[in-house]
Amino acid sequence: MLDERKRVSTPVQHKLTITEREIIVVDGVNNVESFDDQEVILDTTSGMLVFHGRDFYIKQLNLDQGNLMIEGYISGFEYAEEVGKKAMGFLERLFR
């Protein structure tokens, strides 16, 4: 018999692993806000996270489990100043 009560999920703990500047594994991903071969913007449980580089592609994505694997060359990354802001708010602050 299935339990029909609403399940309360706990957020996945945020974790970032970068291997040889070519493999990025992120846990605690809520959403991929923007993605192209040079920039990835993620909404994570610890705020907005932006990766810069080249030749990015998503190798693995599971939003139900909150994890993501990106391959490519990473030249840098940064967290948004304010935790919990959406990408548009982050981009608006970035281009002021």
Buried (B, 14 or more C-beta within 10 A) or exposed (E): EEEEEEEEEEEBEBBBEBEEEEBBBBBBBBEBBBBEEBEBBBBBBBBBBBBBBEEBEBEEBEEEEBBBBBBBEBEEBEBBEEEEBBBEEBBEEEEE
